Amino acid sequence: MNRKTVEVFNQVFTTGSVSKVTGELEAIASY
């Protein structure tokens, strides 16, 4: 996994905010 992916997973485990991560993934996909 690349560094960005690891950061996203870390946010998932630390914040547990699924909606926030989903929003970031959608933002990444929109690029």
C-alpha positions as CSV (number, residue, x, y, z in Angstrom):
1,M,0.0,0.0,0.0
2,N,1.2,3.5,-0.7
3,R,1.7,6.1,2.0
4,K,-1.7,7.8,1.4
5,T,-3.6,4.6,1.7
6,V,-1.9,3.9,5.0
7,E,-2.8,7.4,6.3
8,V,-6.4,6.8,5.3
9,F,-6.5,3.5,7.1
10,N,-4.9,5.1,10.2
11,Q,-7.7,7.7,10.2
12,V,-10.3,4.9,10.1
13,F,-8.9,3.1,13.1
14,T,-8.2,6.3,15.1
15,T,-11.3,8.3,14.4
16,G,-13.8,5.5,13.4
17,S,-15.4,8.2,11.2
18,V,-16.6,6.1,8.3
19,S,-18.4,9.0,6.7
20,K,-15.3,11.2,6.9
21,V,-13.1,8.6,5.2
22,T,-15.8,7.9,2.6
23,G,-15.8,11.5,1.8
24,E,-12.1,11.6,1.4
25,L,-12.1,8.5,-0.8
26,E,-14.7,10.2,-3.0
27,A,-12.6,13.3,-3.1
28,I,-9.6,11.2,-4.2
29,A,-11.6,9.4,-6.8
30,S,-12.9,12.7,-8.2
31,Y,-9.3,13.8,-9.2
